[in-house]
């Protein structure tokens, strides 16, 4: 069971690392996408860096329980934001992975995040 939790933590860590790095690589396009998605303006400049740090902490297994719990909370918040936009009938481009994810929001984004949340739970309980 510990191996499953370790693998889940590492995979989830790489997801956060890629997400944060792709947001930074997108330059000024990503903050614009994030605002269009409805991200709070105070979060936009720090989110990519937060994701990179969280991803590194998950991969390196530094405070693994706290890192997994933090990842789970972040993913719940992201998913709630996406679901809110979908319920409102809005389908802005997904700003989840910078310019790697410009596809309009849809149910698939919620499903993907639920899978990421399952990884966080596996990392948390293992």
C-alpha positions in Angstrom: 0.0 0.0 0.0 2.9 2.4 0.7 4.2 1.9 -2.8 0.8 2.9 -4.2 0.8 6.0 -2.1 4.4 6.9 -3.1 3.6 6.4 -6.8 0.4 8.5 -6.5 2.3 11.3 -4.8 5.0 11.3 -7.4 2.6 11.3 -10.4 0.5 14.0 -8.8 3.7 16.0 -8.0 4.7 15.8 -11.7 1.2 17.0 -12.7 1.6 20.1 -10.4 5.2 20.7 -11.7 4.0 20.6 -15.3 1.0 22.8 -14.5 3.0 25.5 -12.8 5.8 25.5 -15.4 3.4 25.6 -18.3 1.7 28.6 -16.7 5.0 30.5 -16.4 6.0 29.5 -19.9 2.7 30.9 -21.3 3.8 34.4 -20.3 1.1 37.0 -20.2 -1.4 34.7 -21.9 -1.9 32.6 -18.8 -2.9 35.4 -16.4 -5.5 36.5 -18.9 -6.9 33.0 -19.2 -7.0 32.6 -15.4 -8.9 35.8 -15.0 -11.3 34.7 -17.8 -11.8 31.5 -15.8 -12.6 33.5 -12.7 -9.5 32.9 -10.7 -9.2 35.6 -7.9 -6.7 38.2 -9.0 -4.6 37.9 -5.9 -4.0 34.2 -6.7 -3.0 34.6 -10.3 0.6 35.8 -9.9 1.5 33.2 -7.2 -0.3 30.1 -8.4 2.3 28.8 -10.8 5.1 29.1 -8.2 2.9 27.5 -5.6 2.1 24.6 -7.9 5.9 24.1 -8.6 6.7 24.1 -4.9 3.8 21.8 -4.1 4.8 19.5 -7.0 8.4 19.3 -5.8 7.4 18.6 -2.3 5.1 15.8 -3.5 7.8 14.2 -5.6 10.5 14.6 -3.0 8.3 13.3 -0.2 8.9 16.2 2.1 6.0 16.3 4.6 4.1 13.8 2.4 0.8 13.9 4.4 0.6 17.7 4.5 1.6 17.9 0.8 -1.1 15.3 -0.2 -3.7 17.1 1.9 -2.8 20.5 0.4 -2.9 19.0 -3.2 -6.4 17.6 -2.4 -7.7 20.9 -1.1 -6.2 22.8 -4.2 -7.8 20.3 -6.5 -11.2 20.6 -4.8 -11.0 24.3 -5.2 -10.0 24.1 -8.9 -12.8 21.6 -9.6 -15.4 23.8 -7.8 -14.3 26.7 -10.0 -14.6 24.7 -13.1 -18.0 23.2 -12.1 -19.3 26.7 -11.3 -18.4 27.9 -14.7 -20.0 24.9 -16.3 -23.2 25.3 -14.3 -23.3 29.0 -15.4 -23.1 27.8 -19.0 -19.7 29.3 -19.4 -16.9 27.5 -21.3 -13.8 29.7 -21.2 -10.5 28.1 -22.2 -9.0 25.9 -19.5 -6.1 27.7 -17.9 -5.0 24.5 -16.1 -1.8 23.9 -18.0 -1.0 27.3 -19.6 -1.0 27.2 -23.3 -1.0 23.4 -23.2 -4.7 23.5 -22.3 -6.6 26.1 -24.2 -9.6 23.7 -24.9 -12.9 25.1 -23.6 -14.0 23.8 -20.2 -16.1 20.7 -20.3 -17.1 17.8 -18.2 -13.8 16.1 -19.0 -12.0 18.7 -17.0 -14.1 17.7 -13.9 -13.5 14.0 -14.6 -9.7 14.6 -14.9 -9.6 16.6 -11.7 -11.6 13.8 -9.9 -8.9 11.4 -11.0 -6.2 13.7 -9.7 -8.1 14.0 -6.4 -8.1 10.1 -6.2 -4.3 10.3 -6.5 -4.2 12.8 -3.7 -6.3 10.6 -1.5 -4.2 7.5 -2.3 -1.1 9.5 -1.4 -2.7 10.8 1.8 -3.9 7.4 3.2 -0.9 5.3 2.1 
